[in-house]
Amino acid sequence: MLCCRVHPYLQVNVLVLNYFTLLAYGKDENMVQLPGGTFQMGSNSPENRNEEGPVREVTVKPFAIDKYPVTNRDFREFVREKKFKTEAEAFGWSFVFEDFVSEEMKKKVTQKLESAPWWLPIEKAFWRQGDFPRVDTAEDGYHGVSPVAAFSPQNNYGLYDLLGNTWEWTASEYLAPGRSRQRAQKMHVLRGASWIDTADGSANHKARVTTRMGNTPDSASDNLSFRCAADIPDHTAKKSRTKPEL
């Protein structure tokens, strides 16, 4: 399940964890309580991708959510406290960028992904991986992902990295446009775009609040992450400043 370079702030891909910061209805200092409400989700813009529409009314109950995506440091604390074992550790193998694999190691390759030829399945997890898709100009000051507090919050609630840096898993099941039933392998919605996407959509996805994509829960990459959230009782929800857009 893990397939990442070692970096103190690098997010890891885990869909659902009973993380210890959820135990007090979101009272952890690194969580923000949101009052809930009704809003219009999606976009009917002619420039949008199929995954963004149609616009529909959604109501959410009060909840608490982490200010930041879960970092490697956070995850390490969780692993040590809960004795958690990742799927990558359990399986004993991982997919890695071919540019960082020795010729001797390449001889052991038994399969390739036709849709992603830059990945190679290798025995034992290989943690250092190259920049994707081979060149990273680091125009924002960072190669690959950035530290979670590197840039200011993009909203009035003080939540960091909701757009860019890494895609974030949600609990929502993903249905491809035009489909009314889930495919054989369940997929979940990711939102927020990542460091390999662009604001104008000239490369990969357009990074904006309505952008979403679907992926299987066992998918992993250094541009996928998650943050913890928790339901909170209505009477404990704190009032937040009014936000003109969601």
NORMONOR-V229014 format. One record per backbone hydrogen bond with DSSP energy under -1.0 kcal/mol. NH is the residue of the N-H (numbers start at 0). CO is the residue of the C=O. Records with the same first field share a line. If there is no record, write none. Layout:
BEGIN
NH: CO, CO
END
This chain:
BEGIN
9: 6
18: 16
21: 18
22: 19
26: 23
30: 27
31: 64
33: 62
36: 59
38: 57
40: 55
42: 51
47: 44
51: 48
55: 40
57: 38
59: 36
62: 33
63: 229
64: 31
65: 227
66: 29
69: 225
72: 7
74: 70
75: 71
76: 72
77: 73
78: 74
79: 75
80: 76
81: 77
82: 78
89: 85
90: 86
91: 87
93: 121
95: 119
97: 117
99: 96
100: 97
105: 101
106: 102
107: 104
108: 105
118: 115
119: 95
121: 93
123: 91
133: 130
140: 137
149: 146
159: 66
163: 191
165: 163
166: 222
167: 190
168: 224
169: 188
173: 186
178: 175
187: 214
188: 171
189: 212
190: 167
194: 164
196: 193
197: 204
206: 197
207: 205
210: 207
212: 189
214: 187
218: 215
223: 220
224: 166
229: 63
231: 61
235: 232
236: 233
END
